[in-house]
Amino acid sequence: MSEKYIKPSRDIAARMLADEMVIMSVKDSRVFSLNPTASAIWSAADGATPLREIVARKVVAEFDVDADTAYRDAIELVEELAQEGILLLADEPIAEEGA
């Protein structure tokens, strides 16, 4: 299975409120609220760190879940967020725009 890389879209506004990330799409003003686990993944989404590493460092280390289950759930989450246009998902590192 190839690595996955994630990075927030430029077409969003995001703020941490308590322990949940609230994200608004600037394209259609839809609002998304991420639970603490999803917020941990979102906060580490830098485009350069493989998703599997993010899950190991942020989810498995901080929440009571095994690595395989956490990774499967993370893939499902990031695919859904990518379909909504608020997260970029790629099979290789995502370069900084303008670089």
C-alpha positions in Angstrom: 0.0 0.0 0.0 1.4 3.4 -1.0 1.9 6.1 1.5 -0.7 8.9 1.7 0.1 12.6 2.4 -2.4 15.2 3.5 -2.5 19.0 3.6 -5.4 21.4 4.3 -6.8 23.1 1.2 -6.2 26.8 0.7 -10.0 27.1 0.2 -10.8 26.8 3.9 -10.8 28.7 7.2 -10.0 26.7 10.3 -9.9 27.4 14.0 -9.5 25.2 17.0 -12.4 25.6 19.5 -11.8 23.7 22.8 -10.6 20.3 21.5 -12.4 20.3 18.1 -11.3 21.8 14.8 -14.0 23.9 13.1 -13.5 24.2 9.3 -15.4 26.4 6.9 -15.2 26.0 3.1 -14.8 29.4 1.6 -16.3 28.1 -1.7 -19.7 27.3 -0.3 -19.6 28.4 3.4 -20.2 24.8 4.6 -19.0 24.2 8.2 -17.3 21.0 9.4 -16.5 20.1 13.0 -13.8 17.5 13.7 -13.7 15.5 16.8 -10.5 15.4 18.9 -9.0 12.4 17.0 -9.7 13.9 13.6 -8.5 17.3 14.9 -5.2 15.7 15.8 -4.8 14.4 12.3 -5.8 17.7 10.8 -3.3 19.6 12.9 -0.4 17.5 11.8 -1.4 17.6 8.1 1.7 19.3 6.6 1.9 17.7 3.2 5.3 16.2 4.0 4.6 13.7 6.8 3.1 10.3 5.7 -0.4 9.7 7.1 0.8 6.5 8.7 3.4 8.4 10.7 0.8 11.1 11.7 -1.5 8.3 12.9 1.3 6.6 14.9 2.5 9.9 16.5 -0.8 11.7 17.1 -3.6 9.1 17.3 -2.1 5.8 18.6 0.1 7.7 21.1 -2.7 9.9 22.4 -5.9 7.8 22.1 -6.7 4.2 23.1 -6.6 2.5 19.7 -4.4 0.1 17.8 -2.3 1.2 14.9 -4.1 -0.8 12.2 -7.6 0.3 13.2 -6.5 3.9 13.6 -4.9 3.9 10.1 -8.0 2.4 8.5 -10.2 5.0 10.2 -7.8 7.8 9.2 -7.8 6.8 5.5 -11.6 6.9 5.6 -11.6 10.3 7.2 -9.1 11.9 4.9 -10.8 10.5 1.8 -14.1 12.0 2.9 -12.5 15.4 3.7 -10.7 15.3 0.3 -14.0 14.6 -1.4 -15.4 17.7 0.3 -12.5 19.8 -1.0 -11.2 20.8 2.4 -8.2 18.5 2.4 -5.6 17.6 -0.3 -4.7 13.9 -0.5 -1.8 12.6 -2.5 0.4 9.5 -2.9 3.5 11.6 -2.7 4.5 14.6 -0.6 2.5 17.8 -1.4 4.8 20.6 -2.2 4.4 24.1 -0.8 2.5 26.3 -3.3 4.7 28.8 -5.0 7.8 26.7 -4.2 
